[in-house]
């Protein structure tokens, strides 16, 4: 408790407040005491003396013999007993009367003259009375000073209390969210990814709480994705492994002869597993930012034509027409042709699996501003609008059973997205109003026009 941030800040507040208020009261008290004593001494005690001295000068025209008025019963300018060290200065600032003989004839300081009481005769300053600093006060004046000190002490105590209360509220407003953050972070560290912190302000502490909530939400999404991916991978592996295990057990038990016809399903499932592992490896490299790209400048028209040619036989076998339309004036692009061929291949493979017999798939390459855009449009049933955002997700299938029968792993479009983004492009999908799905991607082109 003693080492908590709350008490550290409160101690710092208390020290600063004590020093500030205590110092201010100390200075104010001393100044008030000195000024009051000066005022009381000058105004109350020496008023009559100044009047008598003015009358003396008016009657005599000089200060000769003024000691009789200033020090009744004393000798001229001599120390004749005790009393307050009052002095009289003439118009030139020279001391003409004092209880101390050594002061007579000395020049008074400018500060002393400003603090002294002027003696005026017919509006002309003929001298200055320098009363002693301070002096004794009356009983009433001493009582007033005592009450003043008490008032300073009470006001200082009240100010200190109010400042501490306000400081405590301020410190509490800072430490409470931090304590909640600490509790929530410990909960997250222990595995509770649903822990959140209430955001009560828009200052730095509130921004920290908001950032923590975003981090916790991100961790929760990542954990959910990890669990879902683990479950999906296990699900994808289960089917081929079950087929392989059952087929091999039948072969081992002599139920099936070990001929090409019985070994082919095992080989096919092994190929499926190999594709799945390779797809997962590609995705993991892309996620880690370690996907190696060998970039070369290519003619988009020739490159797309070469990729599409490899799918014409498969399209013909399924009774699907495959068209290619390449616009003129395309920009040259720098790509890893092998990786991008995988993108087009994955998109085409997805289109072929979902285009019925007698359907049409159109591949187009065109220029849009400084980009080259390639689209693949099929005449299948399309994808429900609410599922378009999931189309590039891992292991997502619109029809899981059909996709699995046709050999799809549910990773093709996810891989395509990662490869396109690694090239600085973007990929999207949209339903075609006439029916079907269009998947397109854009790549930044070089400003060297080809094929114009």
ZIGICOR-V777547 format. One record per residue. N is the residue number from 1. RES is the residue in one letter. SS is DSSP state (h for helix, s for strand, l for the rest). D_CENTER is the distance of its C-alpha to the mean C-alpha in Angstrom with 1 decimal. Layout:
# ZIGICOR-V777547
n->(N & N)
res->(RES & RES)
ss->(SS & SS)
d_center->(D_CENTER & D_CENTER)
This chain:
# ZIGICOR-V777547
n->(1 & 2 & 3 & 4 & 5 & 6 & 7 & 8 & 9 & 10 & 11 & 12 & 13 & 14 & 15 & 16 & 17 & 18 & 19 & 20 & 21 & 22 & 23 & 24 & 25 & 26 & 27 & 28 & 29 & 30 & 31 & 32 & 33 & 34 & 35 & 36 & 37 & 38 & 39 & 40 & 41 & 42 & 43 & 44 & 45 & 46 & 47 & 48 & 49 & 50 & 51 & 52 & 53 & 54 & 55 & 56 & 57 & 58 & 59 & 60 & 61 & 62 & 63 & 64 & 65 & 66 & 67 & 68 & 69 & 70 & 71 & 72 & 73 & 74 & 75 & 76 & 77 & 78 & 79 & 80 & 81 & 82 & 83 & 84 & 85 & 86 & 87 & 88 & 89 & 90 & 91 & 92 & 93 & 94 & 95 & 96 & 97 & 98 & 99 & 100 & 101 & 102 & 103 & 104 & 105 & 106 & 107 & 108 & 109 & 110 & 111 & 112 & 113 & 114 & 115 & 116 & 117 & 118 & 119 & 120 & 121 & 122 & 123 & 124 & 125 & 126 & 127 & 128 & 129 & 130 & 131 & 132 & 133 & 134 & 135 & 136 & 137 & 138 & 139 & 140 & 141 & 142 & 143 & 144 & 145 & 146 & 147 & 148 & 149 & 150 & 151 & 152 & 153 & 154 & 155 & 156 & 157 & 158 & 159 & 160 & 161 & 162 & 163 & 164 & 165 & 166 & 167 & 168 & 169 & 170 & 171 & 172 & 173 & 174 & 175 & 176 & 177 & 178 & 179 & 180 & 181 & 182 & 183 & 184 & 185 & 186 & 187 & 188 & 189 & 190 & 191 & 192 & 193 & 194 & 195 & 196 & 197 & 198 & 199 & 200 & 201 & 202 & 203 & 204 & 205 & 206 & 207 & 208 & 209 & 210 & 211 & 212 & 213 & 214 & 215 & 216 & 217 & 218 & 219 & 220 & 221 & 222 & 223 & 224 & 225 & 226 & 227 & 228 & 229 & 230 & 231 & 232 & 233 & 234 & 235 & 236 & 237 & 238 & 239 & 240 & 241 & 242 & 243 & 244 & 245 & 246 & 247 & 248 & 249 & 250 & 251 & 252 & 253 & 254 & 255 & 256 & 257 & 258 & 259 & 260 & 261 & 262 & 263 & 264 & 265 & 266 & 267 & 268 & 269 & 270 & 271 & 272 & 273 & 274 & 275 & 276 & 277 & 278 & 279 & 280 & 281 & 282 & 283 & 284 & 285 & 286 & 287 & 288 & 289 & 290 & 291 & 292 & 293 & 294 & 295 & 296 & 297 & 298 & 299 & 300 & 301 & 302 & 303 & 304 & 305 & 306 & 307 & 308 & 309 & 310 & 311 & 312 & 313 & 314 & 315 & 316 & 317 & 318 & 319 & 320 & 321 & 322 & 323 & 324 & 325 & 326 & 327 & 328 & 329 & 330 & 331 & 332 & 333 & 334 & 335 & 336 & 337 & 338 & 339 & 340 & 341 & 342 & 343 & 344 & 345 & 346 & 347 & 348 & 349 & 350 & 351 & 352 & 353 & 354 & 355 & 356 & 357 & 358 & 359 & 360 & 361 & 362 & 363 & 364 & 365 & 366 & 367 & 368 & 369 & 370 & 371 & 372 & 373 & 374 & 375 & 376 & 377 & 378 & 379 & 380 & 381 & 382 & 383 & 384 & 385 & 386 & 387 & 388 & 389 & 390 & 391 & 392 & 393 & 394 & 395 & 396 & 397 & 398 & 399 & 400 & 401 & 402 & 403 & 404 & 405 & 406 & 407 & 408 & 409 & 410 & 411 & 412 & 413 & 414 & 415 & 416 & 417 & 418 & 419 & 420 & 421 & 422 & 423 & 424 & 425 & 426 & 427 & 428 & 429 & 430 & 431 & 432 & 433 & 434 & 435 & 436 & 437 & 438 & 439 & 440 & 441 & 442 & 443 & 444 & 445 & 446 & 447 & 448 & 449 & 450 & 451 & 452)
res->(X & X & X & X & X & X & X & X & X & X & X & X & X & X & X & X & X & X & X & X & X & X & X & X & X & X & X & X & X & X & X & X & X & X & X & X & X & X & X & X & X & X & X & X & X & X & X & X & X & X & X & X & X & X & X & X & X & X & X & X & X & X & X & X & X & X & X & X & X & X & X & X & X & X & X & X & X & X & X & X & X & X & X & X & X & X & X & X & X & X & X & X & X & X & X & X & X & X & X & X & X & X & X & X & X & X & X & X & X & X & X & X & X & X & X & X & X & X & X & X & X & X & X & X & X & X & X & X & X & X & X & X & X & X & X & X & X & X & X & X & X & X & X & X & X & X & X & X & X & X & X & X & X & X & X & X & X & X & X & X & X & X & X & X & X & X & X & X & X & X & X & X & X & X & X & X & X & X & X & X & X & X & X & X & X & X & X & X & X & X & X & X & X & X & X & X & X & X & X & X & X & X & X & X & X & X & X & X & X & X & X & X & X & X & X & X & X & X & X & X & X & X & X & X & X & X & X & X & X & X & X & X & X & X & X & X & X & X & X & X & X & X & X & X & X & X & X & X & X & X & X & X & X & X & X & X & X & X & X & X & X & X & X & X & X & X & X & X & X & X & X & X & X & X & X & X & X & X & X & X & X & X & X & X & X & X & X & X & X & X & X & X & X & X & X & X & X & X & X & X & X & X & X & X & X & X & X & X & X & X & X & X & X & X & X & X & X & X & X & X & X & X & X & X & X & X & X & X & X & X & X & X & X & X & X & X & X & X & X & X & X & X & X & X & X & X & X & X & X & X & X & X & X & X & X & X & X & X & X & X & X & X & X & X & X & X & X & X & X & X & X & X & X & X & X & X & X & X & X & X & X & X & X & X & X & X & X & X & X & X & X & X & X & X & X & X & X & X & X & X & X & X & X & X & X & X & X & X & X & X & X & X & X & X & X & X & X & X & X & X & X & X & X & X & X & X & X & X & X & X & X & X & X & X & X & X & X & X & X & X & X & X & X & X & X & X & X & X & X & X & X & X)
ss->(l & l & l & l & h & h & h & h & h & h & h & h & h & h & h & h & h & h & h & h & h & h & h & h & h & h & h & h & h & h & h & h & h & h & h & h & h & h & h & h & h & h & h & h & h & l & h & h & h & h & h & h & h & h & h & h & h & h & h & h & l & l & l & l & l & l & h & h & h & h & l & l & l & l & l & l & l & l & l & l & l & l & l & l & l & l & s & s & s & s & l & l & l & s & s & s & s & s & l & l & h & h & h & l & l & l & s & l & l & h & h & h & h & h & h & l & s & s & s & s & s & l & l & s & s & s & s & s & s & s & l & l & l & l & l & l & l & l & h & h & h & h & h & h & h & h & h & h & h & h & h & h & h & h & h & h & h & h & h & h & h & h & h & h & h & h & h & h & h & h & h & h & h & h & h & h & h & h & h & h & h & h & h & h & h & h & h & h & h & l & l & l & l & l & l & l & l & l & l & l & l & l & l & h & h & h & h & h & h & h & h & h & h & h & h & h & h & h & h & h & h & h & h & h & h & h & h & h & h & h & h & h & h & h & h & h & h & h & h & h & h & h & h & h & h & h & h & h & h & h & h & h & l & l & l & l & l & l & l & h & h & h & h & h & h & h & h & h & h & h & h & h & h & h & h & h & h & h & h & h & h & h & h & h & h & h & h & l & l & l & l & l & l & l & l & s & s & s & l & h & h & h & h & h & h & h & h & h & h & l & l & h & h & h & h & h & h & l & l & l & s & s & s & s & s & s & l & l & l & s & s & s & s & s & s & l & h & h & h & h & h & h & h & h & h & h & h & h & h & h & h & h & h & h & l & l & l & l & l & s & s & s & s & s & s & s & s & s & l & l & s & s & s & s & s & s & s & s & l & l & l & l & l & l & h & h & h & h & h & h & l & l & l & l & l & l & l & l & l & h & h & h & h & h & h & l & l & l & l & l & l & h & h & h & h & h & h & h & h & h & h & h & l & l & l & s & s & s & s & s & s & l & l & l & l & l & s & s & s & s & s & s & s & s & s & s & s & s & s & s & l & l)
d_center->(28.5 & 29.2 & 26.4 & 23.7 & 20.7 & 22.3 & 25.5 & 24.0 & 22.1 & 25.2 & 27.5 & 25.5 & 25.6 & 29.3 & 30.2 & 28.5 & 30.1 & 33.5 & 33.6 & 32.6 & 35.0 & 37.7 & 37.8 & 37.9 & 40.7 & 42.6 & 42.7 & 43.5 & 46.2 & 47.9 & 47.8 & 49.2 & 51.9 & 53.0 & 53.0 & 54.9 & 57.5 & 58.0 & 58.3 & 60.6 & 62.7 & 63.2 & 63.7 & 65.7 & 67.9 & 68.7 & 69.2 & 73.0 & 73.3 & 71.9 & 74.3 & 77.3 & 76.3 & 76.1 & 79.6 & 81.0 & 79.9 & 81.2 & 84.5 & 84.9 & 83.0 & 81.5 & 79.9 & 83.1 & 83.8 & 80.5 & 80.2 & 82.7 & 80.2 & 77.0 & 78.5 & 81.6 & 84.2 & 82.7 & 84.0 & 82.8 & 79.5 & 80.1 & 78.4 & 80.5 & 78.6 & 75.1 & 72.9 & 69.6 & 69.1 & 69.5 & 70.4 & 71.8 & 71.0 & 73.0 & 71.8 & 71.3 & 69.0 & 71.6 & 72.2 & 75.7 & 75.7 & 74.0 & 75.0 & 74.3 & 76.9 & 74.6 & 72.2 & 75.0 & 74.8 & 71.1 & 68.6 & 65.9 & 62.3 & 60.3 & 58.0 & 61.0 & 62.6 & 59.4 & 59.4 & 63.1 & 65.2 & 67.0 & 70.7 & 71.9 & 75.5 & 76.1 & 72.5 & 72.6 & 70.8 & 73.5 & 71.5 & 68.5 & 68.6 & 66.2 & 65.8 & 64.4 & 60.7 & 59.9 & 63.1 & 64.0 & 62.8 & 64.7 & 64.1 & 62.4 & 60.1 & 59.2 & 58.4 & 56.2 & 54.2 & 54.0 & 52.6 & 50.1 & 48.8 & 48.6 & 46.6 & 44.2 & 43.8 & 43.3 & 40.8 & 38.9 & 38.9 & 37.7 & 34.9 & 33.9 & 34.0 & 32.0 & 29.4 & 29.1 & 28.9 & 26.1 & 24.3 & 24.9 & 23.4 & 20.3 & 19.9 & 20.7 & 18.0 & 15.5 & 17.4 & 18.5 & 15.2 & 14.8 & 18.4 & 17.9 & 15.1 & 17.7 & 20.4 & 18.7 & 17.7 & 21.4 & 22.6 & 20.8 & 22.2 & 25.6 & 25.5 & 24.5 & 22.0 & 22.3 & 20.5 & 17.7 & 15.9 & 16.5 & 13.7 & 15.3 & 12.9 & 10.3 & 8.9 & 6.2 & 8.7 & 9.2 & 5.8 & 6.5 & 9.9 & 9.4 & 7.9 & 10.9 & 13.2 & 12.6 & 13.3 & 16.3 & 17.5 & 17.4 & 19.3 & 21.7 & 22.4 & 22.9 & 25.2 & 27.1 & 27.5 & 28.7 & 31.2 & 32.3 & 32.8 & 34.7 & 36.9 & 37.4 & 38.4 & 40.7 & 42.2 & 42.7 & 44.4 & 46.6 & 48.8 & 49.9 & 50.3 & 52.4 & 54.6 & 55.0 & 55.8 & 58.3 & 60.0 & 60.3 & 61.6 & 64.2 & 65.2 & 65.5 & 67.6 & 69.9 & 69.1 & 68.2 & 69.8 & 67.6 & 68.2 & 65.9 & 65.6 & 64.2 & 62.0 & 60.4 & 58.1 & 56.9 & 56.2 & 54.4 & 52.1 & 51.4 & 50.5 & 48.1 & 46.5 & 46.2 & 44.5 & 42.0 & 41.2 & 40.8 & 38.5 & 36.3 & 36.3 & 35.3 & 32.4 & 31.2 & 31.4 & 29.5 & 26.7 & 26.5 & 26.6 & 30.1 & 32.2 & 34.7 & 35.7 & 38.8 & 38.3 & 41.5 & 42.4 & 44.4 & 46.4 & 44.7 & 48.0 & 49.8 & 47.0 & 46.6 & 50.4 & 50.7 & 48.3 & 49.9 & 53.3 & 52.5 & 52.0 & 55.1 & 57.3 & 55.1 & 54.7 & 58.5 & 59.1 & 57.0 & 58.7 & 55.6 & 55.8 & 53.2 & 52.9 & 51.0 & 50.2 & 48.9 & 48.4 & 49.5 & 47.4 & 44.7 & 42.2 & 42.4 & 39.5 & 38.4 & 38.1 & 39.1 & 42.1 & 42.6 & 39.1 & 39.2 & 42.8 & 41.3 & 39.0 & 41.9 & 44.1 & 41.7 & 41.4 & 45.2 & 45.9 & 43.8 & 45.7 & 49.1 & 48.5 & 47.8 & 50.3 & 53.7 & 57.0 & 58.0 & 54.4 & 52.9 & 49.9 & 48.9 & 46.8 & 45.8 & 44.3 & 43.4 & 41.3 & 38.5 & 37.4 & 36.2 & 36.0 & 38.7 & 38.6 & 40.7 & 41.3 & 43.5 & 45.0 & 47.2 & 49.5 & 48.5 & 47.3 & 43.7 & 40.7 & 39.9 & 37.1 & 35.0 & 35.3 & 34.4 & 30.8 & 32.0 & 34.5 & 32.4 & 31.5 & 33.2 & 36.6 & 36.5 & 40.0 & 41.4 & 44.6 & 44.1 & 47.8 & 48.9 & 46.1 & 47.0 & 50.7 & 50.1 & 48.1 & 44.5 & 41.8 & 39.1 & 37.0 & 38.5 & 36.1 & 33.0 & 34.3 & 35.0 & 31.5 & 30.1 & 32.8 & 32.3 & 28.5 & 29.3 & 31.5 & 28.8 & 30.4 & 29.9 & 32.2 & 33.0 & 35.7 & 37.5 & 40.6 & 43.6 & 45.2 & 48.7 & 47.6 & 45.9 & 42.6 & 41.2 & 38.7 & 37.6 & 35.4 & 34.7 & 34.5 & 33.8 & 37.2 & 38.6 & 40.3 & 43.7 & 45.6 & 48.1 & 50.7 & 51.1)
